[in-house]
Amino acid sequence: MILKILDDRLLYCNPGRSLDFMRLNRYFQFMDHHPGVTEGRVNRFADFSGLERIDIDSATIQAIAEIRGVTTATHKPAKVVHYSNRPLGFDIARMFEAFFRSGKIQLRAMDDLDKALKWIGATDLKATIVGLEEEIP
């Protein structure tokens, strides 16, 4: 799992080949407790392209997404991209998008990296993000 801060304005997560409750929890802990989140100066990018296995059922994903919508109500406005260029990762991203409701956080599932980076305002970080994919064991 990769959790990084890119250019002090984008929080990046890549869970690797599998996604389970513990990895998902680490992702949210990282995303929620970075000072840039509370200050409202960072967006978030999660890359689910490498997922080969999901160890979370859909009801749990729905419950987590709905709870996250409530718990992020006090956050500063931000954009979140759940990106994947492969079907399994994109399906998980779409589930989060479908169930997540927040007045402050805009979450989008996207399968086109260029469009995702443009929407989140990080087109200049494409080479960095593509390079990070190579770090996944």
C-alpha positions as CSV (number, residue, x, y, z in Angstrom):
1,M,0.0,0.0,0.0
2,I,1.3,3.4,-0.9
3,L,0.2,6.6,1.0
4,K,2.0,9.7,0.0
5,I,1.7,13.5,-0.1
6,L,2.4,14.9,-3.5
7,D,3.5,18.5,-3.9
8,D,1.9,19.3,-0.5
9,R,-1.5,19.6,-2.2
10,L,-2.6,16.1,-3.2
11,L,-2.9,13.0,-0.9
12,Y,-2.3,9.9,-2.9
13,C,-3.3,6.3,-2.0
14,N,-2.8,3.1,-3.9
15,P,-3.9,0.0,-1.9
16,G,-2.0,-2.4,-4.2
17,R,-3.4,-5.7,-5.3
18,S,-6.0,-6.3,-2.6
19,L,-8.5,-4.2,-0.7
20,D,-9.7,-5.3,2.7
21,F,-11.2,-3.5,5.7
22,M,-7.8,-2.8,7.3
23,R,-6.4,-1.3,4.1
24,L,-9.5,0.8,3.7
25,N,-9.3,2.0,7.2
26,R,-5.6,3.0,6.8
27,Y,-6.6,4.9,3.6
28,F,-9.3,6.9,5.5
29,Q,-7.0,7.5,8.5
30,F,-4.3,8.9,6.2
31,M,-6.8,11.0,4.3
32,D,-8.6,12.4,7.3
33,H,-5.7,13.2,9.6
34,H,-3.3,15.1,7.3
35,P,-3.1,18.7,8.3
36,G,-3.8,19.8,4.8
37,V,-7.3,18.2,5.0
38,T,-8.3,20.3,8.0
39,E,-6.8,23.4,6.5
40,G,-8.6,22.8,3.2
41,R,-5.6,22.9,0.9
42,V,-5.4,19.4,-0.4
43,N,-7.4,17.1,-2.6
44,R,-7.3,13.3,-2.7
45,F,-6.5,10.7,-5.3
46,A,-6.9,7.0,-4.8
47,D,-5.6,4.7,-7.6
48,F,-7.5,1.3,-7.6
49,S,-6.0,0.2,-10.9
50,G,-3.9,-2.5,-9.4
51,L,-6.7,-4.3,-7.5
52,E,-7.0,-8.0,-8.2
53,R,-8.9,-9.0,-5.1
54,I,-11.6,-7.4,-2.9
55,D,-12.1,-8.8,0.6
56,I,-15.0,-6.5,1.5
57,D,-18.6,-7.1,0.7
58,S,-20.8,-4.5,-1.0
59,A,-22.9,-3.9,2.1
60,T,-19.8,-2.9,4.1
61,I,-18.7,-0.6,1.3
62,Q,-22.1,1.0,1.3
63,A,-22.1,1.4,5.1
64,I,-18.6,2.9,5.1
65,A,-19.4,5.3,2.2
66,E,-22.6,6.5,3.9
67,I,-20.9,7.0,7.3
68,R,-18.0,8.8,5.5
69,G,-20.6,11.2,4.1
70,V,-21.7,12.2,7.6
71,T,-18.2,12.2,9.2
72,T,-16.7,14.4,6.5
73,A,-19.4,17.1,7.0
74,T,-17.0,19.2,9.0
75,H,-14.2,18.9,6.5
76,K,-13.2,21.8,4.3
77,P,-14.4,21.5,0.7
78,A,-12.3,19.2,-1.4
79,K,-12.2,16.9,-4.4
80,V,-11.6,13.2,-4.3
81,V,-10.9,10.9,-7.3
82,H,-11.2,7.2,-7.1
83,Y,-9.4,6.2,-10.3
84,S,-9.0,2.9,-12.1
85,N,-8.3,1.9,-15.7
86,R,-9.3,-1.7,-15.0
87,P,-12.8,-3.0,-14.4
88,L,-12.5,-4.3,-10.8
89,G,-11.0,-1.1,-9.4
90,F,-13.4,1.0,-11.4
91,D,-16.4,-1.0,-10.1
92,I,-15.3,-0.4,-6.5
93,A,-14.7,3.3,-7.2
94,R,-18.3,3.6,-8.7
95,M,-19.7,1.9,-5.6
96,F,-18.1,4.5,-3.4
97,E,-19.3,7.3,-5.7
98,A,-22.9,5.9,-5.7
99,F,-23.2,5.7,-1.9
100,F,-21.1,8.7,-0.7
101,R,-23.1,11.9,0.0
102,S,-21.3,14.9,1.4
103,G,-22.0,18.6,1.0
104,K,-18.3,19.5,1.2
105,I,-16.5,16.6,-0.4
106,Q,-17.0,15.9,-4.2
107,L,-16.1,12.3,-5.0
108,R,-15.8,11.0,-8.5
109,A,-15.0,7.6,-10.0
110,M,-13.0,8.0,-13.1
111,D,-11.3,5.7,-15.6
112,D,-9.4,8.2,-17.6
113,L,-6.2,9.4,-15.9
114,D,-5.9,12.7,-17.8
115,K,-9.5,13.7,-17.1
116,A,-9.2,12.7,-13.4
117,L,-6.0,14.8,-13.0
118,K,-7.6,17.7,-14.8
119,W,-10.7,17.6,-12.6
120,I,-8.7,17.5,-9.4
121,G,-6.3,20.2,-10.6
122,A,-3.1,18.0,-10.7
123,T,-2.2,17.5,-14.4
124,D,1.4,18.5,-13.6
125,L,1.6,15.4,-11.3
126,K,0.9,12.8,-14.0
127,A,4.5,11.5,-14.3
128,T,4.8,11.2,-10.5
129,I,1.5,9.3,-10.3
130,V,2.4,7.0,-13.2
131,G,5.8,6.4,-11.6
132,L,4.2,5.5,-8.2
133,E,2.3,2.6,-9.9
134,E,5.6,1.0,-10.5
135,E,6.4,0.9,-6.8
136,I,3.5,-1.6,-6.0
137,P,5.1,-5.0,-5.3
